[in-house]
């Protein structure tokens, strides 16, 4: 084999390794097969009908990974064959947020892009990441990432935090928003406004540590329970 042929094989293997985490979740079979994750699949399926969804459960049951997984699919357009939830055939803006810039960086950003600055090792494959803009003086927090979408176009994935306040969530229309941890009511309302004209989606993933807040009670009293 020529050097060029060896390099081509190496590039192909590297690309496959970069896609490993995205493809390893919710497999067809095995000890972690998706059929064992009944609530997670119900959460995904509900997106075909409902714009607003809340995965409210205890700690360490996979709420965050579910939010990150669906956010990855909508931003990249990489929908698996088994997917029964909402599908977008166009590239649109997304926001992903946590409680503080630090928790957004360490949890939300790490799940989607990779820990630290090891971009491409999270759920969004390295081959789908284009431009990444970091925030100044925030020890690695990302402002936004431009994500290449299957079929063409780019998704602008912005990272925000609740402690920035409602005004930071104002702006252009969004295809979707993922809020990891419970947001203040004002921020949730603003996110609803951002997705109204696009008929976009809002994903919430949290444990109700603050009790019967307005956001929690709104879902408990008005939402359709899924199973």
Residue pairs with C-beta under 8 A, 6 or more apart in sequence:
15 127
18 120
18 121
18 125
18 126
18 127
19 125
19 127
21 121
21 122
21 123
22 72
22 78
22 123
22 124
22 125
25 65
25 69
25 123
26 32
26 33
26 34
26 37
26 40
26 41
26 69
26 80
26 82
27 33
27 34
28 34
28 82
34 40
34 41
34 82
35 41
37 62
38 227
39 55
39 57
39 227
40 55
40 62
40 66
41 84
42 226
42 227
43 53
43 55
43 66
43 226
44 66
44 70
44 83
44 84
44 85
45 84
45 85
45 226
46 53
46 85
46 224
46 226
47 53
47 70
47 85
47 86
47 201
47 203
48 84
48 85
48 86
50 224
51 195
51 199
51 200
51 201
51 202
52 192
52 201
52 202
52 204
52 223
53 201
53 202
53 203
53 204
54 204
54 205
54 206
54 219
54 223
55 63
55 66
55 67
55 203
55 204
55 205
55 206
56 63
56 204
56 206
56 207
56 208
56 216
56 219
57 63
57 207
58 207
59 207
63 180
63 205
63 206
63 207
64 107
64 108
64 111
64 180
64 205
65 111
66 205
67 178
67 180
67 203
67 204
67 205
68 108
68 111
68 112
68 122
68 123
68 178
68 180
69 123
70 85
70 178
70 203
71 94
71 96
71 112
71 123
71 157
71 176
71 178
71 203
72 78
72 112
72 123
72 124
73 79
73 80
73 83
74 86
74 88
74 94
74 155
74 175
74 176
74 201
75 94
75 124
75 147
75 149
75 155
75 157
76 124
76 125
76 128
76 147
76 148
76 149
76 150
76 155
77 88
77 91
77 149
77 150
77 151
78 125
78 128
78 150
79 87
86 201
88 175
88 176
89 151
90 153
90 175
91 149
91 152
91 153
91 154
91 155
91 175
92 155
92 173
92 174
92 175
92 176
92 198
92 200
93 155
93 156
93 157
93 158
93 172
93 173
93 174
93 175
94 155
94 156
94 157
94 158
94 174
94 175
94 176
94 177
94 178
95 157
95 158
95 159
95 160
95 169
95 174
95 176
95 177
95 178
95 191
95 194
96 104
96 108
96 109
96 112
96 157
96 158
96 159
96 160
96 177
96 178
96 180
97 104
97 108
97 159
97 160
97 161
97 162
97 169
97 177
97 178
97 179
97 180
97 183
97 187
98 104
98 107
98 108
98 161
98 162
98 179
98 180
98 181
99 161
99 162
99 163
99 181
100 161
100 162
100 163
101 135
101 138
101 141
101 161
101 163
101 164
102 141
103 161
103 181
104 141
104 159
104 160
104 161
104 180
105 138
105 139
105 140
105 141
105 142
105 159
107 180
108 159
108 178
108 180
109 122
109 141
109 142
109 159
110 116
110 122
111 122
111 123
112 122
112 123
112 124
112 145
112 157
113 119
113 120
113 121
113 122
113 124
113 129
113 132
113 142
113 145
114 120
114 121
114 122
115 121
115 122
116 140
117 140
119 126
119 129
119 132
119 145
120 126
120 127
120 129
124 145
124 147
124 157
127 148
128 147
128 148
128 149
129 145
129 146
129 147
129 148
130 145
130 146
130 147
130 148
130 154
131 145
131 146
132 142
132 144
132 145
132 146
133 142
133 143
133 144
133 145
134 140
134 141
134 142
134 143
135 141
135 142
135 143
141 159
142 159
143 158
143 159
144 156
144 157
144 158
144 159
145 156
145 157
145 159
146 154
146 155
146 156
146 157
147 154
147 155
147 156
147 157
148 154
149 155
155 175
160 168
160 169
162 181
162 183
162 184
162 187
165 187
166 184
166 186
166 187
166 190
169 187
169 190
169 191
169 194
170 190
170 194
171 194
172 194
173 194
173 195
173 196
173 197
173 198
173 200
174 191
174 194
174 195
174 198
174 200
175 195
175 198
175 200
175 201
176 195
176 200
176 201
176 202
176 203
177 191
177 194
177 195
177 200
177 201
177 202
177 203
178 202
178 203
178 205
179 187
179 188
179 191
179 202
179 203
179 204
179 205
179 206
180 205
180 206
181 205
181 206
182 204
182 206
182 208
182 209
182 210
182 213
182 215
182 216
183 191
183 204
183 215
184 215
185 213
185 214
185 215
188 202
188 204
188 215
191 202
192 202
194 200
195 201
195 202
204 215
208 216
210 216
212 220
